[in-house]
């Protein structure tokens, strides 16, 4: 088994870096190959069986099954659309809380997405129990304070306790005078060694983690090290470790919490045998259920089922004869021989077998040198065209060829896009189960590794040209091709957008909630170009002149509404700027008045006032 650990914070002194190393060590213990990655190129080079994504600020990055670690409270990210989209891009979810399972249920149960959830924790590799060093017990805490001065007053109080030791990124602990001890290497082993030597570890949780019953990595590293855990009360820890760890009340004042911690330290000093019993019992619980090796092995049945369900392996669910036929249009006119070979290779590698190619090429053009390598792998039918003077002729000749066949579904593969091996299988499964006429998947940007068109269908977005739908992401039912659809629009540009408008005029494409191809970065909003009569885009206004795509929705009505919204946003922005300026002037006026009032109460001002009064009394000029 080969796994890639996707860490968007690789090399930084943060929790994900330590977790990445621990998962790596556990995988090696199982005899697996593992690697830490942060970019799609690294995943492609390694070709893992699956990817574990450690944080949802990074989406799925490759054609490999990707399982997202859901270790953060939803309140941390659910208000940010990008992060929710990233979560939706994963193939499975590794969770450590019923609250997270429920959150995922709300997000996913009303979608066609195929996925699994499996328990997985921010734990440690298995190890032999090693009794902590309790001759002079010290309380160790490790953290980066990435979100600010968390528990600032508590640590300022603990800073004065001679038993306290704090480790982590120095930038997060500038407010401590005595307890900070420096940086610990994030190598998967040094942290546990430090905790064992200290004897006692402190485990704290933010309120958001407590509400979601999400345990932090602190509890696992403390008990795995053999150290005794002092924990703020937490539902998971209470249920899992019971009385094998010591607790403080997170709802009382900081002074009381420090008293409770000091009392526990004294208990450990006075009761070494009982303290060692706590340590051994907690480690036994960790080893039995939560060692990373066990968690990784528990993923395998889920992974093997998902690989077949989502078409990551050759489908066995339908025989070749039963499977719907899919034809893929390739336009040779826009491809070099190398690009054509690359597109054919992508189709040949599909896990869905019952597909063929319609290759549109110029009359008399010879591409046998490319085709000979693929004609035994998949059926290829050539369509020769003569120059009509319009570039749309390439695409529409392919559509007309599709209409003359008996295939069930078809799609267009653009030379700039790259489809994953399960792309066709994913969309065929969705069309069969939904009995709809069109379906599409989301894409990964080849330039920025961000998601493209990864959201449910919106007719307003299409008609406003706000976001373009790459045709390579779509699969369409052949029966959708009527006479009007099959008529060449005679365009030299934007023929793909014209085809998309024909599709959405006839059906509502269904989103798969899956990431199954890559595409170049989309062009910025095209709407301003449609106002330019010299632009080829403006021809679409006449091809679809006031035709409805949905009740009351035409190109003209949606674009008019969009322009009005833009104008309204501009007015709001201007008013906000004026309001900010007024607030600034008001603040400056208040500051000036405060300065004047301070001056009037000063000794100098009183002497000045007395001097002017004396001059007026003597009849002297007061100016």
C-alpha positions as CSV (number, residue, x, y, z in Angstrom):
1,X,0.0,0.0,0.0
2,X,1.2,3.5,-0.9
3,X,-0.2,6.6,0.7
4,X,0.5,10.3,0.3
5,X,0.0,12.7,3.2
6,X,-1.2,16.0,1.8
7,X,0.0,18.8,4.1
8,X,-0.5,22.4,2.9
9,X,1.7,23.6,5.8
10,X,4.7,21.4,5.0
11,X,7.8,22.5,6.8
12,X,6.0,24.9,9.1
13,X,6.0,24.5,12.9
14,X,2.3,23.6,13.1
15,X,0.3,20.6,14.2
16,X,-0.1,19.3,10.7
17,X,3.6,18.9,10.2
18,X,3.9,16.7,13.3
19,X,0.8,14.7,12.4
20,X,2.2,14.2,8.9
21,X,5.3,12.7,10.3
22,X,3.4,10.5,12.8
23,X,1.2,9.1,10.0
24,X,4.3,8.5,7.9
25,X,6.0,6.5,10.7
26,X,2.8,4.4,11.3
27,X,2.6,3.6,7.6
28,X,6.2,2.5,7.6
29,X,5.5,0.3,10.6
30,X,2.8,-1.4,8.5
31,X,5.3,-2.0,5.7
32,X,3.6,0.6,3.5
33,X,5.2,3.3,1.4
34,X,4.4,6.9,2.4
35,X,5.3,10.4,1.4
36,X,4.4,14.0,2.5
37,X,3.1,16.1,-0.4
38,X,1.8,19.6,-0.8
39,X,1.3,19.8,-4.6
40,X,-0.5,17.8,-7.3
41,X,2.8,17.2,-9.2
42,X,4.2,15.4,-6.1
43,X,1.1,13.1,-5.9
44,X,1.2,12.4,-9.6
45,X,4.9,11.4,-9.4
46,X,4.3,9.1,-6.4
47,X,1.1,7.5,-7.7
48,X,-0.3,6.5,-4.2
49,X,-3.2,4.2,-3.6
50,X,-4.9,7.0,-1.7
51,X,-4.2,10.5,-0.2
52,X,-4.9,11.7,3.3
53,X,-5.6,15.5,3.2
54,X,-4.7,16.9,6.6
55,X,-6.5,20.3,6.3
56,X,-9.5,21.6,4.4
57,X,-7.8,24.8,3.2
58,X,-6.5,22.5,0.3
59,X,-8.9,20.6,-2.0
60,X,-8.4,17.2,-3.6
61,X,-5.4,17.6,-5.8
62,X,-5.2,14.5,-8.0
63,X,-6.9,11.6,-9.6
64,X,-6.2,9.4,-6.6
65,X,-8.9,8.7,-3.9
66,X,-8.5,11.5,-1.4
67,X,-9.7,11.3,2.2
68,X,-10.1,14.6,4.1
69,X,-9.3,14.8,7.8
70,X,-12.2,16.6,9.6
71,X,-10.4,17.5,12.8
72,X,-11.5,21.2,13.0
73,X,-14.8,22.4,14.5
74,X,-17.2,23.4,11.7
75,X,-17.5,26.9,13.2
76,X,-13.8,27.5,12.1
77,X,-14.5,27.1,8.4
78,X,-18.2,26.7,7.5
79,X,-18.6,30.4,6.9
80,X,-16.0,30.4,4.1
81,X,-17.4,29.1,0.8
82,X,-13.9,28.0,-0.5
83,X,-13.3,25.7,2.5
84,X,-16.7,24.1,2.2
85,X,-16.0,23.4,-1.5
86,X,-12.7,21.9,-0.6
87,X,-14.5,19.5,1.8
88,X,-17.0,18.6,-0.9
89,X,-14.1,17.7,-3.3
90,X,-12.9,14.8,-1.1
91,X,-13.8,11.2,-1.7
92,X,-14.1,10.2,1.9
93,X,-14.0,11.7,5.4
94,X,-11.9,10.8,8.4
95,X,-13.7,12.0,11.5
96,X,-13.3,11.9,15.3
97,X,-16.6,13.2,16.5
98,X,-20.3,12.5,16.1
99,X,-20.9,16.2,15.7
100,X,-18.7,16.2,12.6
101,X,-20.5,13.1,11.3
102,X,-23.8,15.0,11.7
103,X,-22.3,18.1,10.0
104,X,-21.2,16.0,7.0
105,X,-24.6,14.4,6.9
106,X,-26.3,17.8,6.6
107,X,-23.8,18.8,3.9
108,X,-24.0,15.6,1.8
109,X,-27.2,13.6,2.2
110,X,-29.1,15.7,-0.3
111,X,-26.4,15.2,-3.0
112,X,-25.6,12.3,-5.3
113,X,-22.0,12.2,-4.0
114,X,-20.6,8.7,-3.2
115,X,-18.4,8.8,0.0
116,X,-17.6,7.1,3.3
117,X,-16.8,8.3,6.8
118,X,-14.4,6.5,9.0
119,X,-13.0,7.1,12.5
120,X,-9.6,8.6,12.5
121,X,-7.8,10.6,15.2
122,X,-4.9,13.0,15.7
123,X,-3.0,10.1,17.4
124,X,0.4,8.6,17.4
125,X,2.2,5.4,16.1
126,X,2.0,2.4,18.4
127,X,4.9,2.0,20.9
128,X,5.9,0.1,24.0
129,X,4.9,1.6,27.3
130,X,7.6,3.6,28.9
131,X,7.0,4.8,32.5
132,X,7.3,8.6,32.9
133,X,10.1,10.2,34.8
134,X,8.4,11.4,38.0
135,X,11.4,12.1,40.3
136,X,10.8,15.8,39.8
137,X,7.6,16.0,37.7
138,X,7.2,19.0,35.4
139,X,4.1,20.0,33.4
140,X,4.8,20.3,29.7
141,X,2.7,22.0,27.1
142,X,3.3,22.1,23.4
143,X,1.6,24.6,21.0
144,X,2.1,27.2,18.3
145,X,-0.7,29.6,19.3
146,X,-1.6,30.0,15.7
147,X,-4.9,31.7,16.5
148,X,-3.6,34.3,18.9
149,X,-2.9,34.3,22.7
150,X,-5.1,31.3,23.5
151,X,-5.6,30.9,27.3
152,X,-3.3,33.9,27.8
153,X,-4.2,34.6,31.4
154,X,-3.9,30.9,32.3
155,X,-0.4,30.7,30.9
156,X,0.6,34.0,32.4
157,X,-0.4,32.5,35.8
158,X,1.4,29.2,35.1
159,X,4.4,31.1,34.0
160,X,5.2,31.8,37.7
161,X,4.9,28.1,38.6
162,X,8.3,26.3,38.8
163,X,6.9,23.1,37.4
164,X,5.7,24.7,34.1
165,X,7.5,24.1,30.7
166,X,6.1,25.5,27.4
167,X,7.4,24.5,23.9
168,X,6.6,25.6,20.4
169,X,7.0,28.4,17.9
170,X,8.6,31.3,19.8
171,X,6.3,33.9,18.1
172,X,3.4,32.4,20.0
173,X,4.9,32.7,23.4
174,X,6.3,36.2,23.6
175,X,4.2,37.0,26.7
176,X,5.9,34.4,28.9
177,X,8.9,35.3,31.0
178,X,10.0,32.0,32.6
179,X,8.2,28.9,31.3
180,X,9.1,29.0,27.6
181,X,11.7,26.4,26.8
182,X,12.1,26.6,23.0
183,X,11.2,24.6,19.8
184,X,10.8,20.8,19.7
185,X,11.6,19.2,16.3
186,X,8.4,18.0,14.6
187,X,9.8,14.6,13.7
188,X,7.1,12.3,15.2
189,X,9.3,11.2,18.1
190,X,10.9,14.2,19.9
191,X,7.6,15.5,21.3
192,X,6.8,12.2,22.9
193,X,10.4,11.9,24.3
194,X,10.1,15.4,25.8
195,X,6.7,14.6,27.4
196,X,8.0,11.3,28.9
197,X,11.0,13.2,30.4
198,X,8.7,15.9,31.8
199,X,6.4,13.3,33.3
200,X,3.2,15.3,33.0
201,X,1.4,16.9,30.0
202,X,-1.2,19.6,29.8
203,X,-4.1,19.1,27.4
204,X,-6.4,22.1,26.9
205,X,-9.3,22.6,24.4
206,X,-11.0,25.7,23.0
207,X,-14.8,25.9,23.7
208,X,-15.5,25.1,20.0
209,X,-13.6,21.8,20.3
210,X,-15.5,21.0,23.5
211,X,-18.9,21.7,21.9
212,X,-18.0,19.5,18.9
213,X,-16.5,16.8,21.2
214,X,-13.3,17.0,19.1
215,X,-10.2,15.9,20.8
216,X,-6.9,17.6,20.1
217,X,-3.7,15.8,19.4
218,X,-2.4,16.7,22.9
219,X,-4.3,14.0,24.7
220,X,-3.0,11.2,22.3
221,X,0.7,12.4,22.4
222,X,0.6,12.7,26.2
223,X,-0.8,9.2,26.9
224,X,1.3,7.6,24.1
225,X,4.5,9.1,25.7
226,X,3.6,7.5,29.0
227,X,3.2,10.9,30.7
228,X,0.3,11.6,33.0
229,X,-2.4,13.8,31.3
230,X,-3.9,16.8,33.0
231,X,-6.9,17.7,30.8
232,X,-9.6,20.4,30.7
233,X,-12.8,18.4,31.0
234,X,-13.9,17.2,27.5
235,X,-16.6,14.8,26.5
236,X,-14.4,12.5,24.3
237,X,-11.6,12.3,26.9
238,X,-14.0,11.7,29.8
239,X,-15.8,8.9,27.8
240,X,-12.6,7.3,26.4
241,X,-9.9,7.6,29.1
242,X,-12.2,7.9,32.1
243,X,-10.3,8.2,35.4
244,X,-6.9,7.3,33.8
245,X,-6.2,11.0,33.4
246,X,-6.6,14.0,35.7
247,X,-9.1,16.8,35.0
248,X,-9.5,20.5,35.6
249,X,-12.7,22.5,35.2
250,X,-12.5,24.8,32.1
251,X,-15.5,26.8,33.3
252,X,-14.0,28.2,36.5
253,X,-11.7,31.2,36.7
254,X,-8.0,30.9,35.7
255,X,-6.8,31.3,39.3
256,X,-8.9,28.3,40.3
257,X,-7.7,26.3,37.3
258,X,-4.1,27.0,38.3
259,X,-4.9,25.8,41.8
260,X,-6.4,22.6,40.4
261,X,-3.3,22.0,38.2
262,X,-1.0,22.6,41.2
263,X,-3.0,20.2,43.3
264,X,-2.7,17.5,40.6
265,X,1.1,18.0,40.4
266,X,1.3,17.6,44.2
267,X,-0.8,14.5,44.1
268,X,1.6,13.0,41.5
269,X,4.6,13.8,43.8
270,X,2.9,12.3,46.8
271,X,1.4,9.2,45.1
272,X,4.0,7.9,42.6
273,X,2.5,4.4,42.5
274,X,-1.0,5.6,41.8
275,X,0.3,8.1,39.3
276,X,2.2,5.3,37.4
277,X,-1.0,3.3,37.4
278,X,-2.8,6.2,35.7
279,X,-0.1,6.4,33.1
280,X,-0.1,2.7,32.3
281,X,-3.9,2.5,32.0
282,X,-4.1,5.5,29.7
283,X,-1.4,4.1,27.5
284,X,-3.2,0.7,27.3
285,X,-6.3,2.4,26.1
286,X,-4.4,4.3,23.4
287,X,-2.6,1.2,22.2
288,X,-5.7,-0.9,22.0
289,X,-7.9,1.4,20.0
290,X,-6.2,4.6,18.9
291,X,-2.7,3.8,17.6
292,X,-2.4,5.1,14.1
293,X,-1.5,1.7,12.7
294,X,-5.0,0.4,13.7
295,X,-6.7,3.5,12.3
296,X,-4.9,3.1,9.0
297,X,-5.8,-0.6,8.7
298,X,-9.4,0.2,9.5
299,X,-9.5,2.4,6.4
300,X,-8.7,-0.4,4.0
301,X,-12.2,-2.0,3.8
302,X,-13.7,1.5,3.2
303,X,-11.1,2.3,0.6
304,X,-11.5,-1.0,-1.3
305,X,-15.3,-0.5,-1.5
306,X,-15.0,3.1,-2.6
307,X,-12.4,2.3,-5.3
308,X,-15.0,0.1,-7.1
309,X,-18.0,2.3,-6.3
310,X,-16.4,5.5,-7.8
311,X,-14.7,3.9,-10.7
312,X,-11.1,4.2,-9.6
313,X,-10.7,0.6,-10.8
314,X,-12.2,-1.1,-13.9
315,X,-15.9,-1.4,-13.4
316,X,-17.4,-4.9,-12.9
317,X,-20.9,-3.8,-12.1
318,X,-22.1,-4.0,-15.8
319,X,-21.0,-6.2,-18.6
320,X,-19.6,-4.5,-21.7
321,X,-22.8,-5.3,-23.6
322,X,-25.1,-3.9,-20.8
323,X,-23.1,-0.7,-20.2
324,X,-24.4,2.5,-22.0
325,X,-22.3,3.5,-24.9
326,X,-20.3,6.8,-24.6
327,X,-18.7,8.6,-27.5
328,X,-16.1,11.3,-27.1
329,X,-15.6,14.1,-29.6
330,X,-12.0,15.1,-30.3
331,X,-11.3,18.1,-32.5
332,X,-8.0,17.5,-34.2
333,X,-7.9,21.0,-35.7
334,X,-7.0,22.4,-32.4
335,X,-4.4,19.8,-31.4
336,X,-0.8,19.0,-32.2
337,X,0.0,15.3,-32.7
338,X,1.4,15.2,-29.1
339,X,-1.8,16.8,-27.7
340,X,-4.0,14.3,-29.7
341,X,-2.0,11.4,-28.4
342,X,-2.3,12.7,-24.9
343,X,-6.1,13.0,-25.3
344,X,-6.4,9.5,-26.7
345,X,-4.3,8.2,-23.8
346,X,-6.6,9.8,-21.3
347,X,-9.6,8.0,-23.0
348,X,-7.8,4.7,-23.2
349,X,-7.0,4.8,-19.5
350,X,-10.7,5.3,-18.5
351,X,-12.0,2.7,-16.1
352,X,-15.3,2.7,-18.1
353,X,-14.8,0.4,-21.0
354,X,-17.8,1.0,-23.4
355,X,-16.6,4.2,-25.0
356,X,-15.3,5.3,-28.4
357,X,-13.9,8.3,-30.1
358,X,-15.2,10.5,-32.9
359,X,-12.2,12.4,-34.3
360,X,-13.0,15.5,-36.4
361,X,-10.1,16.3,-38.8
362,X,-9.4,18.2,-41.9
363,X,-10.1,16.5,-45.2
364,X,-7.0,14.7,-46.5
365,X,-5.1,15.1,-43.2
366,X,-3.1,12.0,-42.3
367,X,-2.7,11.2,-38.6
368,X,-2.2,7.5,-38.9
369,X,1.1,7.8,-37.0
370,X,-0.8,8.8,-33.9
371,X,-3.9,6.6,-34.3
372,X,-2.0,3.3,-34.9
373,X,-1.0,3.2,-31.2
374,X,-4.6,3.4,-30.0
375,X,-6.8,1.7,-32.5
376,X,-6.5,-1.6,-30.7
377,X,-7.3,0.0,-27.4
378,X,-10.5,1.8,-28.3
379,X,-12.8,2.3,-31.4
380,X,-11.9,5.5,-33.3
381,X,-14.1,6.9,-36.0
382,X,-12.8,9.8,-38.2
383,X,-15.0,12.6,-39.5
384,X,-13.4,14.6,-42.3
385,X,-14.5,18.2,-42.8
386,X,-13.8,20.9,-45.4
387,X,-13.1,24.5,-44.4
388,X,-16.4,26.3,-44.0
389,X,-14.9,29.5,-42.9
390,X,-16.2,29.1,-39.4
391,X,-14.4,27.4,-36.5
392,X,-17.7,26.1,-35.0
393,X,-17.8,23.7,-38.0
394,X,-15.3,21.5,-36.1
395,X,-17.6,21.0,-33.1
396,X,-20.8,20.8,-34.9
397,X,-19.5,18.2,-37.4
398,X,-18.8,16.1,-34.3
399,X,-22.3,16.7,-33.0
400,X,-23.9,15.7,-36.3
401,X,-21.8,12.6,-36.4
402,X,-23.0,11.7,-32.8
403,X,-26.6,12.2,-33.9
404,X,-26.2,9.6,-36.6
405,X,-25.0,6.9,-34.2
406,X,-26.9,4.9,-31.5
407,X,-24.7,5.9,-28.6
408,X,-26.4,6.7,-25.3
409,X,-24.2,9.6,-24.1
410,X,-21.5,11.8,-25.5
411,X,-19.0,14.4,-24.3
412,X,-16.3,16.7,-25.7
413,X,-12.7,16.5,-24.6
414,X,-10.8,19.8,-25.0
415,X,-7.1,19.6,-25.6
416,X,-6.5,22.0,-22.7
417,X,-8.3,19.7,-20.2
418,X,-7.2,16.4,-18.7
419,X,-9.8,13.9,-17.5
420,X,-9.1,11.5,-14.6
421,X,-9.5,7.8,-15.2
422,X,-12.9,7.7,-13.4
423,X,-14.3,10.7,-15.2
424,X,-16.6,8.9,-17.6
425,X,-17.6,6.2,-15.0
426,X,-18.6,8.9,-12.6
427,X,-20.9,10.7,-15.0
428,X,-22.4,7.5,-16.5
429,X,-23.3,6.3,-13.0
430,X,-24.9,9.6,-12.2
431,X,-26.9,9.8,-15.4
432,X,-28.1,6.2,-15.0
433,X,-29.2,6.7,-11.4
434,X,-30.9,10.1,-12.0
435,X,-32.4,9.4,-15.4
436,X,-31.5,12.9,-16.4
437,X,-30.1,14.3,-19.7
438,X,-26.9,15.9,-18.6
439,X,-24.4,15.8,-15.8
440,X,-21.1,17.4,-14.9
441,X,-18.2,17.3,-12.5
442,X,-16.0,20.0,-11.1
443,X,-12.4,20.6,-12.1
444,X,-9.1,21.5,-10.6
445,X,-7.3,24.6,-12.0
446,X,-4.1,23.6,-13.7
447,X,-2.6,27.1,-12.8
448,X,-3.6,27.7,-9.2
449,X,-4.8,24.2,-7.8
450,X,-8.1,25.8,-6.9
451,X,-11.5,24.4,-7.8
452,X,-13.3,25.3,-11.0
453,X,-17.1,25.1,-11.5
454,X,-17.4,23.1,-8.3
455,X,-21.0,24.0,-7.4
456,X,-24.6,23.1,-8.3
457,X,-25.9,24.3,-11.6
458,X,-27.1,27.9,-11.7
459,X,-28.8,29.3,-14.8
460,X,-28.2,32.8,-13.7
461,X,-24.5,32.2,-13.5
462,X,-24.5,30.8,-17.0
463,X,-26.6,33.5,-18.6
464,X,-24.6,36.2,-17.0
465,X,-21.4,34.7,-18.3
466,X,-20.1,35.1,-14.7
467,X,-18.5,31.7,-14.7
468,X,-17.9,29.5,-17.7
469,X,-18.6,25.7,-17.7
470,X,-15.8,23.8,-19.4
471,X,-17.4,21.4,-21.9
472,X,-15.0,18.6,-20.9
473,X,-16.8,18.4,-17.6
474,X,-20.2,17.6,-19.2
475,X,-21.8,14.4,-20.3
476,X,-24.9,14.7,-22.4
477,X,-27.7,12.3,-23.5
478,X,-27.6,11.9,-27.3
479,X,-31.4,12.3,-27.5
480,X,-31.0,15.9,-26.6
481,X,-29.7,16.7,-30.1
482,X,-32.6,18.1,-32.0
483,X,-32.6,19.8,-35.4
484,X,-32.0,23.3,-34.0
485,X,-29.2,22.1,-31.7
486,X,-27.5,20.3,-34.7
487,X,-27.5,23.5,-36.9
488,X,-24.0,25.0,-37.1
489,X,-24.2,28.5,-35.5
490,X,-21.4,29.7,-37.8
491,X,-19.2,31.2,-35.1
492,X,-15.4,31.8,-35.1
493,X,-15.2,32.0,-31.4
494,X,-17.3,31.1,-28.3
495,X,-18.8,28.1,-30.0
496,X,-18.4,26.1,-26.8
497,X,-20.5,28.7,-24.9
498,X,-23.1,28.5,-27.7
499,X,-23.3,24.7,-27.3
500,X,-23.6,25.1,-23.5
501,X,-26.5,27.5,-23.9
502,X,-28.2,25.0,-26.2
503,X,-27.8,22.3,-23.5
504,X,-29.1,24.4,-20.6
505,X,-32.0,25.6,-22.8
506,X,-33.1,21.9,-23.0
507,X,-32.2,20.5,-19.6
508,X,-30.8,21.2,-16.2
509,X,-27.4,19.5,-15.8
510,X,-26.9,17.6,-12.5
511,X,-23.7,18.3,-10.5
512,X,-21.8,15.1,-9.4
513,X,-20.1,16.8,-6.4
514,X,-17.0,15.1,-7.7
515,X,-13.6,16.3,-8.9
516,X,-12.8,14.3,-12.1
517,X,-10.6,16.5,-14.4
518,X,-8.3,19.5,-14.6
519,X,-8.8,22.6,-16.7
520,X,-7.0,25.9,-17.4
521,X,-8.0,28.9,-15.4
522,X,-11.3,30.4,-16.7
523,X,-11.5,33.7,-18.5
524,X,-12.7,36.6,-16.4
525,X,-16.3,37.7,-16.7
526,X,-17.3,37.9,-20.3
527,X,-20.4,40.0,-19.9
528,X,-18.7,43.4,-20.9
529,X,-17.8,41.8,-24.3
530,X,-21.4,41.1,-25.2
531,X,-22.0,44.8,-25.3
532,X,-19.4,45.1,-28.0
533,X,-21.0,44.7,-31.4
534,X,-17.7,43.8,-33.0
535,X,-17.2,40.9,-30.6
536,X,-18.2,37.4,-31.7
537,X,-19.8,36.9,-28.3
538,X,-22.5,39.5,-29.1
539,X,-23.8,37.1,-31.8
540,X,-25.2,34.9,-29.0
541,X,-27.7,37.7,-28.1
542,X,-29.3,37.1,-31.5
543,X,-29.0,33.3,-31.7
544,X,-30.9,33.2,-28.4
545,X,-32.9,36.5,-28.8
546,X,-35.2,36.8,-25.8
547,X,-35.6,33.0,-25.7
548,X,-36.3,31.7,-22.2
549,X,-34.0,29.2,-20.5
550,X,-36.2,29.1,-17.4
551,X,-39.4,31.0,-16.6
552,X,-38.6,34.7,-17.0
553,X,-34.9,34.0,-17.6
554,X,-33.4,35.1,-20.9
555,X,-29.9,36.3,-21.8
556,X,-31.3,39.9,-21.9
557,X,-33.2,39.7,-18.6
558,X,-30.4,38.1,-16.6
559,X,-27.7,40.3,-18.1
560,X,-29.8,43.4,-17.5
561,X,-30.3,42.3,-13.9
562,X,-26.5,41.6,-13.5
563,X,-25.6,45.0,-14.8
564,X,-28.1,46.7,-12.5
565,X,-26.6,44.8,-9.6
566,X,-23.1,45.9,-10.6
567,X,-24.2,49.5,-10.7
568,X,-25.9,49.1,-7.3
569,X,-22.7,47.6,-5.9
570,X,-20.7,50.5,-7.2
571,X,-23.1,53.0,-5.6
572,X,-22.9,51.1,-2.3
573,X,-19.2,51.0,-2.5
574,X,-19.1,54.8,-3.1
575,X,-21.5,55.5,-0.2
576,X,-19.4,53.2,2.0
577,X,-16.3,55.1,1.1
578,X,-18.1,58.4,1.9
579,X,-19.3,57.0,5.2
580,X,-15.8,55.9,6.1
581,X,-14.5,59.3,5.2
582,X,-17.2,61.0,7.4
583,X,-16.4,58.7,10.2
584,X,-12.7,59.5,9.9
585,X,-13.4,63.3,9.9
586,X,-15.7,62.8,12.9
587,X,-13.0,60.9,14.7
588,X,-10.4,63.7,13.9
589,X,-12.9,66.3,15.2
590,X,-13.3,64.4,18.4
591,X,-9.6,64.1,18.8
592,X,-9.1,67.8,18.1
593,X,-11.8,68.7,20.7
594,X,-10.1,66.4,23.2
595,X,-6.7,68.0,22.6
596,X,-8.2,71.5,23.0
597,X,-10.0,70.5,26.2
598,X,-6.7,69.1,27.6
599,X,-4.9,72.3,26.7
600,X,-7.6,74.4,28.4
601,X,-7.0,72.6,31.7
602,X,-3.2,72.8,31.5
603,X,-1.1,75.2,33.6
604,X,0.2,77.0,30.5
605,X,-3.4,77.6,29.2
606,X,-4.4,79.1,32.6
607,X,-1.4,81.4,32.6
608,X,-2.2,82.4,29.0
609,X,-5.8,83.2,29.9
610,X,-4.7,85.2,33.0
611,X,-2.2,87.2,30.8
612,X,-4.8,88.1,28.3
613,X,-7.2,89.2,31.1
614,X,-4.5,91.4,32.6
615,X,-3.8,93.0,29.2
616,X,-7.4,93.8,28.6
617,X,-7.6,95.3,32.2
618,X,-4.7,97.5,31.4
619,X,-6.2,98.5,28.1
620,X,-3.4,96.8,26.1
621,X,-4.1,95.0,22.8
622,X,-5.0,91.3,23.6
623,X,-4.3,90.0,20.1
